[in-house]
Amino acid sequence: MELLGKEMAKCCGGLPLAIVVLGGLLATKHHTYEWERVHKHTKSYLRKGKDKYEQQGSGVSDVLALSYQDVPYQLKSCFLYLGHFPADHEIHTKTLVQMWVAEGIVSRVGEETSEDVAEGYLDELIGRCMVQVGRRSSNGRVNTCRLHDLMRDLCLSKAQEENFLEIVNLQQMETFSSSMPTTRTSNKVRRRAIYLDQCVL
């Protein structure tokens, strides 16, 4: 497993965030055959991301996308929802959990409350290094979290691709979708976040 890990790390081209996220992905794999599967299916993908990064400065997104593709279905919507918040925004986890539950993104499982399930999902996203911890309470609970700028770029890209979210910036009078090509019409977007100064509506 150590040898496989080193080989995959080399494919990250020395990109710190890519290495950390790959480590978060591998941390969820507890058997050698799982590591071999990740190695087999991601080696060429990682190299593609490295080449694109060197040529265009944006291929790191291809590397980070590996982690998103591996995320269980129920976590994908939770991750995409983080695109609601502005860049470098410190997100209060209590508010985030309440928003996930109110939107119906998270529901109770067995005897667990919806809030407990949501907190578990956030912990898993943090464990996968897709979400960064901002501040913790004295008992170790996560009080705030944030997205790395490049991870947020991935979040917005996937959110647009899946018609999950559209960002409308009233200050700049432009939408996120106007800066990227899309094959889908905007009236299919399920959510819109409107930025006005530092407020999100």
C-alpha positions as CSV (number, residue, x, y, z in Angstrom):
1,M,0.0,0.0,0.0
2,E,2.9,2.4,0.8
3,L,4.4,1.8,-2.7
4,L,1.0,2.4,-4.4
5,G,0.6,5.6,-2.3
6,K,4.0,6.9,-3.3
7,E,3.3,6.2,-7.0
8,M,0.0,8.1,-6.9
9,A,1.6,11.0,-5.0
10,K,4.2,11.4,-7.7
11,C,1.4,11.8,-10.3
12,C,0.1,14.8,-8.4
13,G,3.1,16.8,-9.7
14,G,3.9,18.3,-6.3
15,L,0.6,20.1,-6.0
16,P,0.0,20.3,-2.2
17,L,-3.8,20.5,-2.3
18,A,-4.0,17.6,-4.8
19,I,-1.8,15.5,-2.6
20,V,-3.9,16.3,0.5
21,V,-7.1,15.5,-1.2
22,L,-5.8,12.3,-2.7
23,G,-4.7,11.4,0.8
24,G,-8.2,12.1,2.0
25,L,-9.6,9.8,-0.6
26,L,-7.2,7.0,0.2
27,A,-8.0,7.3,3.9
28,T,-11.4,6.0,3.1
29,K,-9.9,2.8,1.5
30,H,-8.9,0.2,4.1
31,H,-7.9,-2.7,1.9
32,T,-5.1,-3.2,-0.6
33,Y,-7.4,-4.1,-3.4
34,E,-9.2,-0.8,-3.0
35,W,-5.9,1.1,-3.3
36,E,-5.0,-0.9,-6.4
37,R,-8.4,0.0,-7.9
38,V,-7.9,3.7,-7.2
39,H,-4.3,3.5,-8.6
40,K,-5.5,1.6,-11.7
41,H,-8.4,4.0,-12.5
42,T,-6.7,7.3,-11.5
43,K,-3.1,7.2,-12.7
44,S,-3.8,8.4,-16.2
45,Y,-6.4,10.9,-14.9
46,L,-3.9,12.4,-12.4
47,R,-1.3,12.7,-15.2
48,K,-3.8,14.4,-17.4
49,G,-4.5,16.9,-14.7
50,K,-0.8,17.5,-14.1
51,D,-0.1,18.2,-17.8
52,K,-3.1,20.5,-18.1
53,Y,-2.0,22.4,-14.9
54,E,1.5,22.9,-16.4
55,Q,0.0,24.2,-19.7
56,Q,-3.0,26.2,-18.5
57,G,-2.7,26.6,-14.7
58,S,-6.0,25.0,-14.1
59,G,-5.5,21.3,-14.3
60,V,-5.5,20.9,-10.5
61,S,-9.3,20.9,-10.8
62,D,-9.0,17.6,-12.7
63,V,-7.0,16.2,-9.8
64,L,-9.5,17.5,-7.2
65,A,-12.4,16.1,-9.2
66,L,-11.1,12.6,-8.4
67,S,-12.2,13.0,-4.8
68,Y,-15.6,14.4,-5.9
69,Q,-16.2,11.4,-8.1
70,D,-15.5,9.0,-5.2
71,V,-17.9,10.7,-2.8
72,P,-21.0,8.7,-2.0
73,Y,-24.1,10.0,-3.7
74,Q,-25.7,11.4,-0.5
75,L,-22.6,13.6,0.1
76,K,-22.5,15.1,-3.4
77,S,-25.4,17.5,-2.8
78,C,-24.0,18.5,0.6
79,F,-20.7,19.4,-1.1
80,L,-22.3,21.3,-4.0
81,Y,-24.5,23.3,-1.5
82,L,-21.3,24.8,-0.1
83,G,-21.1,26.8,-3.4
84,H,-23.8,29.1,-2.0
85,F,-21.2,30.8,0.2
86,P,-18.8,33.5,-1.1
87,A,-15.1,32.8,-1.6
88,D,-13.1,32.8,1.7
89,H,-16.3,32.8,3.7
90,E,-16.1,31.2,7.1
91,I,-19.2,29.0,7.3
92,H,-20.9,28.5,10.6
93,T,-21.6,24.7,10.8
94,K,-24.7,25.1,12.8
95,T,-26.2,27.3,10.1
96,L,-25.0,25.0,7.4
97,V,-26.6,21.9,9.0
98,Q,-29.9,23.8,9.4
99,M,-29.8,24.8,5.8
100,W,-29.1,21.2,4.6
101,V,-32.0,19.9,6.6
102,A,-34.4,22.7,5.6
103,E,-33.6,22.1,1.9
104,G,-34.3,18.4,2.3
105,I,-30.7,17.5,1.3
106,V,-30.3,15.6,4.5
107,S,-32.9,13.5,6.2
108,R,-33.0,11.3,9.3
109,V,-31.6,7.8,9.1
110,G,-33.0,5.2,11.5
111,E,-32.9,6.6,15.0
112,E,-30.5,9.5,14.1
113,T,-31.9,13.0,13.8
114,S,-31.5,14.8,10.5
115,E,-29.0,17.2,12.3
116,D,-26.9,14.3,13.5
117,V,-26.8,12.8,10.0
118,A,-25.8,16.2,8.6
119,E,-23.0,16.6,11.1
120,G,-21.8,13.2,10.2
121,Y,-21.8,14.1,6.5
122,L,-19.8,17.2,7.2
123,D,-17.3,15.2,9.2
124,E,-16.9,12.9,6.3
125,L,-16.3,15.7,3.9
126,I,-13.7,17.1,6.3
127,G,-12.1,13.7,6.6
128,R,-11.8,13.5,2.8
129,C,-10.1,16.9,2.9
130,M,-12.7,18.5,0.7
131,V,-13.7,20.9,3.4
132,Q,-11.3,22.7,5.7
133,V,-11.9,23.3,9.4
134,G,-12.1,26.9,10.5
135,R,-12.6,27.0,14.2
136,R,-13.3,24.3,16.8
137,S,-15.0,24.6,20.2
138,S,-13.3,23.7,23.4
139,N,-14.7,20.1,23.2
140,G,-13.4,19.6,19.6
141,R,-16.6,20.2,17.7
142,V,-16.3,22.0,14.4
143,N,-17.7,25.5,14.8
144,T,-16.8,26.9,11.4
145,C,-15.6,25.5,8.1
146,R,-14.5,26.8,4.7
147,L,-13.6,25.7,1.2
148,H,-10.2,26.2,-0.4
149,D,-10.5,28.5,-3.4
150,L,-9.6,25.7,-5.9
151,M,-12.0,23.3,-4.2
152,R,-14.7,26.0,-4.4
153,D,-14.0,26.4,-8.1
154,L,-14.6,22.7,-8.5
155,C,-17.8,22.9,-6.4
156,L,-19.2,25.7,-8.6
157,S,-18.2,23.9,-11.8
158,K,-19.9,20.7,-10.8
159,A,-23.0,22.6,-9.4
160,Q,-23.4,24.3,-12.8
161,E,-22.8,21.1,-14.7
162,E,-25.5,19.3,-12.7
163,N,-27.9,22.3,-12.7
164,F,-27.7,22.3,-8.9
165,L,-26.8,26.0,-8.3
166,E,-26.3,29.3,-10.1
167,I,-24.5,32.2,-8.6
168,V,-25.8,35.7,-9.4
169,N,-23.5,38.6,-8.4
170,L,-25.5,41.8,-8.4
171,Q,-22.4,43.9,-7.8
172,Q,-20.7,42.7,-10.9
173,M,-24.0,42.1,-12.8
174,E,-22.8,38.8,-14.0
175,T,-23.6,35.2,-13.3
176,F,-21.2,32.3,-12.8
177,S,-22.7,30.6,-15.8
178,S,-21.8,33.5,-18.1
179,S,-18.1,32.8,-17.5
180,M,-18.3,29.2,-18.4
181,P,-19.8,27.3,-21.3
182,T,-23.0,25.3,-20.6
183,T,-25.1,23.0,-22.6
184,R,-28.2,23.4,-20.4
185,T,-30.7,26.2,-20.1
186,S,-30.7,28.4,-16.9
187,N,-34.4,27.7,-16.3
188,K,-33.5,24.2,-15.2
189,V,-31.2,25.4,-12.3
190,R,-32.7,24.2,-9.0
191,R,-31.1,26.9,-6.8
192,R,-29.8,30.5,-7.2
193,A,-27.6,32.3,-4.7
194,I,-27.7,36.1,-5.1
195,Y,-24.6,38.0,-3.8
196,L,-25.1,41.6,-2.6
197,D,-22.0,43.0,-1.0
198,Q,-21.1,40.3,1.6
199,C,-24.7,39.0,1.9
200,V,-26.1,35.9,0.3
201,L,-29.8,35.9,-0.5
